[in-house]
């Protein structure tokens, strides 16, 4: 699909990376990793042809379509979410206009015997066939399915994109890319603005994607679940391994160990030969042997060990003073934004040294409650902070409010007090802003660098309660690990709003799930919450089914169904449920086979009786679908 050879990118005479060579094949799902500023986003921009390289070549297969999820996006104002999402279907929308014009002409014209009228019939047939071929009858349903998978509610579809935040607009852009059936997907931190449920949905979607994917992400779990190959950019070079992230780390460690051992052995051999050369040089009779050994040494290719960029933040959070036992006490909390009710009658009690995670879909009130706790927004109800409580607050968009024209050092000095101003440069050094980096203006910093600066600035104020809203956005994996360890060692009270499952693992002991204006407490970590959440969703689905049946049956002439009818209905619903499960299993199996065929057609198709088995599954699916239709009709008879 794509051959990259000897690619070089330079900025203002400084090489960002050079000699980058790799091949991208169909079915490759590459995790592009590296430190903030290593050039990951830049490489995606080069691959998408947004910017030109300084040297090297890129060779694409014919007619390859590329979709690129950028960090910065522009929207045309005045479009609804659905209208914006439909922009993914340029050809379909053009065909719809053409078909409307043809149908209008056919309805108004009366020259039925003319050549022009016959041509209209031919055009209608051809364009209708093309419309069906490119998915014209399915695109609306596909669009709604993907928008809902990414967290949008059906009632949001007709709302203008202008009314949504940057994070939600990023989701719309992602939805458009997923709908376009591109051959290559370039995704720059696609999980940054997604909640946990949407991340899991995206994982499952990308797993079944038949094209090639190159994604930049700092979410280790997402990388492990989606990718089958890892390319690391480090110190201007790349390291390419056909492994997902965690396996890549192990393999890279093993390779480096072998390199070190081989280098030691080589150095030992060279030392021995050099000793002999010095010994033989002293004797005229051995001079020719010395010359021969020297020629051997000249031909030796020195073994190089892959260099690591070991720079990392040095972070520690210390409590200012011991607070009272109760940190936050709240009753009957309510918060609305216009007609939208976010939280209703919420009660809350947070005790000293609690380690809490706020999780749930976007828009459910997690950030809102955090802002209420720090007094940033008004609300209804009672909320009180405990004795001696001092809050350190890291807002979700904290890094966006850094003054663009001020330098890193100036921003820190402005926030410093007389007591800690002398330590500002040392603090900046701990956050990788040593030397000239302290003189950079905020506007030229990468997303990760801005986040690091915002974290550093946070340490200038005293606190014993730390509330952090999405602190890992844009942070590279190494920085996230350092931050996680610092929070683990924090002796105060911690409240984390985060969608990063790997970051939350082992960090919090209580999870507050936000849903439908309420908060539910889970006395366990994020893994426990996800496990319980899955169960609860199933229960909710069952409840919805029962409600649906109840509504349907209430349409009966008089009152309730008889006991026998209820029994029969229950049996039918159980059978219907089993059939639906069977359909889902068969569809999953067929989709898996389709993916295998796409990735390695020759090997898969050569399996014994492969096509017979494949065809049998499809026939079985048709039979089961027919059975489902009949069963559904029987259930409908009760309404």
N, C-alpha and C positions, 0 to 999 in steps of 0.2 A: 504493500500500500504506500509506504513512504521509506525512502532511503536518505539518511542524513550522513554527509561525509565531510569531515574536517571543518566543522562549523566554528566560526569565531565571531564574537560580539565584543565591540569596544565602545566605551563612552569617554569622550574627551581625552583620547590617547591612552586610557587605562583599559586593559583587557578584563572583561567580566569573566569570560571563559574562552577556551581555545581548543581546537582539535577535537571537537565533539563529534563522535561517529556512532550511529546506531541505526537499526532497522526496525520499523514498526509494521507488524503483520496483523492480519485480520484475527480477531479473538484476543489480541494482547490487551491487557488492562494494566497499564503502567502507573505505579505510584511514583511521582516525581518529588523527591525529598531533598532537604538541605536546609541550612541555616537561613534566617532572615537576611536578605541582601545577597544571597548566593547566586541569584539569577533565574530562579524557577519560573516566575511570572514572565520574565523577559524571554525565556526560551519558548514558552507557550505563544507569546506574541510573534516570535519569529516563525514558528511552525504554522501559525494562522495567517501569516503574511501581513500582519498589522504593521510590523517594522521589518526593515531589511537587516540581514546579517552583515558583518564586516568582511567576511570571507567564508569559503566553503560552498557546498552545493546541497540542494534538496531536490530529490526526484520523486514525484507523486505518480501513482498509477493514473491511467486515463479516467476522466469523469469522476474523480474522488470528491465527495462532498464533505466539507469540514464545518463542524459547529463549535463555537467558542464561547464559553461562559466567562465574560470578563468581570473584573472587580468594579469597574465603572461603566454604567449603562445609561442610555438615554431613552426616554419614552416620549411618544407623541401624545400631547395632552388631549383630553376629551374622549378617549376611548375607555370602554368598560373592560373589565378583566377578561371576559369572554372574547370581545372584539380584538384585544391585544393578543390573546393566545391564538386566535384564528389566523394571525399574521404568519404563523408557521406554515400555513397551507396556501402558498401563493398560487400554485397551479390550479388547485381546487377552486379557489375564490374566482380566478379568471374564467374557469370553465362554467361556474355558476352564472356569471354575468352573460357569457356567450349563449348558454342554454336558455336563459330568460329571454334574450333577444330573439332567438330562433322561435321559441314557443309563442312569443308575442306576434311575430310575423305570421306564423302558421294559423293563429287565431283570427287575424284580421284580413289576410289575403284571400282572394277568391279565385286566383288563376291556377286552379288545381291541375290543369293539364300542361302547364308551362314547364320548360326546362328548369327555370329558376326555382320553382316550387319543388320539383323533384330533387334538386340539389340541396334544398333546405332539409328534406327528409333524410338524405344521405348524411349531411352534416350533423343532424340531430342524433342519428344512429351512432356515428363515429365518436362524437363528443360524449354521448351517454356511456358508451363502452369505455372510453378513456376515463371518464368521471368515476366509474365503478372500479376500474383498474387501480387508480391512484388513491382509493379509499374514500371517495366522496360520500358514500352512504354510512360510513363509520366514524368520520373524523370528529363529529360533535360529541358522540359518546366517549371516544378516546380522550378528547380534551377534558371533559368533565371528570373522567376517571383519574387522570393525571393531576389535575388541579386539586381534587379532593385528597389524593395521595400526598400532596405537598402541603396539606393543612388548610386549604380554603374550604369554607362552607358554601353550600349551594346558594344561600341568600347573598353571598358576596359577589356572585358572578356578574350581576348587572351594575355593580358599583364602579365608579371611575377609578382608574389607576392612580390619579392625582391624589386621591384621599388616603393612599396607603404609604407606609414608611418605606425607606430604601430596602430594608430586609425583605419585606413582602414583595416588592417590585422585582427584587432579585429572583424570587421564587417563580414569578410569572415568566421571566426570561429563561429560567431553567426548564420550566414546563414547555416553552416553545421549542427549545433544543431537543428535548426528549420526544417531541411529537414529529420532528422533521425527518427521522430515519437517516441521519447523517452516517457516512462511512467511518468518520473519525470524530470523536468527541474530545474536546479540550476543556477541562473543567478546572477553574482556578478557585480553590477553597469553596466547593459547593455546599459544605455543611455549616458554614459560618452563621447563617441566618435561619437554620432549620432546628425545630425541636426534635426530641428523641424519637418520637413516633414517625416523623417525616424522614429522619435519617435512616431508620430501619426500612421504611418503604423504599427509599432511594437505593439503598443497598441491594434489596431484592430485585429492583428494576434493572440496575446496572449489571447484576450477576447474569441476567438473561439477555443482555445486549450483545448482538452478534457482530457488531463492528469493532473498531479499535478505540480504546480510551486512554488518554493521558491526563492524569489528574494530580493537581497539587493539593495536598491536605496535610494537616498536622494532627489529625485524629487517627491515632494508632489502630483503634478497633475498626474504624471504617476502612482503613487501608488493608488491614488483615482480611476483612470480610469481602472486599470487592476485588482487590488486585491479584494478579498472578505473576507480576514482575515488578522489580524495583530499580529505579535509576536514581542514584544519589549524585548531586552536584556538590563537590567539596574542593575548595582552593583552586577553582578554575578548571577542574577535570570532572569526568563522570565515571561512576562505577555501576556497571550494569549486571544485575543478577535476576535469573528467572525464578524468583521467589517472592511471596508477599513479605511485608515489612518485618515482622518478628523473625521469620525464618531467614530473611536477608541479614539481620543483625548477627544471628548465630553463625551463619556461613561466612560473613565478612570477618568475624572474630577468628574463626578457624583458619581462613586464608591468610590473615595477617600473622597469625602464630607460625604458620608454615614458612611464610616469607622471612620472618625474623630468624627462624632456625636455619633456613637456607643461607641467609646473609651471614650469620655467625660462622657456619661451616666454611663458606667462601672466604671470609676474612681470615680464618685459621689457615686455610690452604695458601692464601696469598702471603701470609706472614711466614709460613714455612719455606715457600719458594724464595721469598726475599732474603731470608736467612742464608739459604744455599747460595744465592747469587753473590751475596757479600763474602761468603766463605770462599767460593770458587774464584772470585775476582783477584784474591790475594795470591793465587797460584797461577803461574803462566800456563802450566799444563792443563788447567781446568777452565781457561778463559773461553774456549769455544762452548763449553757446557753452560757457562754463565750467560753467554750471548743467546743460546737456545732458550734458556729459562726466561730471559727478559722478553724475547719474542712471544713466548707463550702468555706471559703476563699482559702484554700489550693487546692480545686478542681476547682476553677475558672480558665478558660483559658483566658489569657490576650489577648485582641483584638489588633492586630498589624496593623498599617497603612503602606501601600506600600510606600517604600522610593523612593524619586526622586533624580536623579543625576542632581543637579541644576547648576553645573559648566558651565560657558559660557564665551566666549571671551568678552572683553571690548574694543570696537573699536570706534575711532572717527577720521575723516579726516578733517584737517584744511587747508585752503588755505594759501599759502605762502605770496602772495601779489596780489593786484588787477591788472588783465591784461587789455589790450585794448578791444574794442568792438568785433573786428574780431579775432577769435582764429585760424582758419585754412582757407586758401584760396588756391584753386587749379584749374587748367585748363588743359584740354587735357592730363590727366594722362593716361599713358599706362604702362603695366607690362606684361612681358612674361617670362616663364621658358622654354628655348629652343624653340620648335615649339608650345608649348601650350600658347595661349594668355589668360590671366586671366582678365585683365582690359583694356578697349579701350576707349580713348577720354572721360574720366570721369571729370566732373566739380563739384566742391564742395565748399560750403561756410558754415562754422560753426561759430556761434556767441557765445559770452560770456554767461555762465550759461545755455547753452543747455544741455538737458538730452537725449542722443541718443542711440538707440540700433542698432547694425549691425546684421542682420539675413539673412539666406539663406542657401542653401545646402553647404556641405563641398566642398572645391575646387573652390568656386565662387569668392574668393578674399577678404574676410572679414579680416582675419589675415594679409594678404598681405598689405592691405591699412593701417592697424594699424602700421605695421612695417615701411611702407613708411613715415608715419607721424612722427615717432620717429627717422628717419634717419638710420634705421637698414639695409635696403636693397636699392640698386640703382633702378632707374626708369626713364622713359621718361616723359617729360612734366614739368609743373610748379607747385610747391607746396611751400607755405610759411606760417610759424607760425607767429602769430600776436605779437604786442608789449607786453613785460613783460610776455610772455607765458612761464611757467615752467611745463614740462610734467612729471607726474608720470606714469610709464608703468609697468603693470603686464602682463608678457608674458604667453601664454598658457602652455608652458613647463617649466615655471620658477622654479618650485619645483624640476625638474629633474636635474638641474644644480648646486644643492647644493653640496659642496665638501663632499664626503661620510665619510671621516675619521675625519672631524672636528666636534666638539660639537656644539650644538645649540648656546651656549654662544660665542664661538669663531667666528662663522659665523656672528653673530650680531656685535661683537666688530670689526671685520675686515671691516664691511660696515659703522660703525659709524664714526662721525666726533668729533672733540674736543668739540664741542658745545653740543652734545647729548650723548656722551659715558657714562656719569654718569647716564643716564636714562635707559640704556639698560636692566638692570635686572627688573626694574619696567614695562617696555614695554613687556618683555617676560612673566611676571606674568599676564598681561592683556590678553595675548594670550594663557594662560593655560600652560606656561612653567616655573612654579614656582619651587623652591627647587631643587631636584635631576633631574627633567626633563630637566633643562638647561644644564646638563652635558651629556645628551644622544648624541651619535654620529648620524649624519644625516642618515647614512645607515640603522639604526634600526627603523627609524620613519615610521609610517604608511602614506599612501597617504594623508589623511586628516591633519595629523600633519605637513607634509612637506609643504602643502599649507598654513597652519596657519603661519608657520615660514616665508615663502616667503612674505605673507601679512605684517607681522610684520617688516620685513626687508625693505619693500617698504616705511614705515613711517619714515625711517631715512633720506630720501631725501625730500627737499621742493618741492611743486607742487601746481598749481592752476587749472591744467587740468589733469584729471585722465582717462587713457586709460587702460581698463582691458579686457583681452582675456581669456574667460572661467574661471573666478575666483572661481566658485563654484564646479569645478571638485573635487571629493573625500571629500568635506566638508560635515559634518553631518548636519541634518536639523536645529538643534539649532544654529550651527555656521553660517549657511546660513541666518537665520533670523536676527542674530546680524549684519552680514555684510550688509544685505539689509537695515536695519534701519540706519546704519552708512552712507551708500551711499545716502539714502533719505535726511539725514541732511547735506550732503556735499554742501557747498555754491559755489563750483566752477563748471567747465564744466565737464560733465561725458560722456564718450563714452564706451559702453559695447558691447563686442562680446559675445553672449551667445545663447545657445539652450534651456535654462531652462525657460519655459513659466511662471511658478509660480514665479520665482525669478524676471522676468522682469515686471510682472503685477504691475502697480502703481508706477514703478520706473523710467520709461522713458516716455517722451511725444512725441517723434518723432522716427520713425523706418525707417532705410534705408534698403531696400530689395536688395540683390545682386543676379543677375541672368543674364546669357548670356553676361558676360563681362561689364554689365551696372549696374548702381545704380539708384533705384527709391525711392523717398521720400514719406513717408506716415505720414501725420500730425495727428497722434493718437498713442495710446498705442499698445501693442502686440496683444490684443484681436481684435482691429480694423484691424491690419495688417492681422491676420489670416482669418478674415471674408472677407476682400477684396481679399486676395490671393486665396481663394476658388473660388470666382467669376471670377477672372482673369484666373485661370486654366480652368474653364468651357469655357470662351471665347476663350482661346487658342485651346481647343479641337474642338470647333466649326470651328475655322479658319483652323485647320488642316484637318477637314472633307471637307470643301469647296475646299481647295487646292487639296486634293486627288481627289475629283470629277472633278475638273478642269483639272487635269492631265489625268484622265481617258477619259474624254470627248474629250480632244485634239487629241486623237488617231483616231477620226472619219476621214473619207476619206478626207473631204475638210476642212471646216472651223468650225464655231460654230453650236450648235444645234439650231433648229428652236424655236420660242417662245412657241409653243404648247409642243414641246419635253421638253423644260426647265421646263414648268409648271408641266408636268407629272413626270419628274425626281424629282422635288421638293416635290411633293405629296408622291412619293415612299420613298424618304429619310425621310420624316416626319413619315410615317408609320413604316419604319425600325427603327427609333429612339425610337418610342413608344414601339415596340416589344422588343427591346433591354432593355428598362427600365423595362418592364414586366418580362423578363427573369431574370434580376438582382434581382428584388423584390422576385420572386419565389425562386431563389437560396438562397437568404438571409433567407427567411422563413423556408425553408427545413433545412438549416444549423443550424438555431436556435433550431428547433425541435430535430435534431440529438444531439445537445449539451445537451438539456434538458433530452433526453433519456439516454445519457451517465452519467449524473449527478444523476438522480433519476428515474430509469427505471420503478419501480413498480407504483409509484404515477402517472407518466405521461401516462403510458400505460393503466391505469385503468379509464382514462377519457372516458365519453360516446362517442362511435363511433370514438375513437381516430385513429385506424389503417385505417378505411375507409377514414377519412379526410386526413390522411397522404398520403395514396395511391392516392387519388384524386389529391392532389397537384403535385405529381410526374407525374401522367398522364397528368395533365394540362401543366406541364413543357415540356413534350415530344411534345405535340400538338403545343405549342408556338414555340419550337425550329424548328419544321417542317415548321411552317409559316414563321419563320425567313429565313430559307434556300430558300424557294420559293421567298420571297421578295428580298433577296440578289441576286438571279438569275435574277430577273426582272431589278434590278438596273444595274447589269453587262451587260445586253443587250444594254445599252446605250454606252458602251465603244467600 
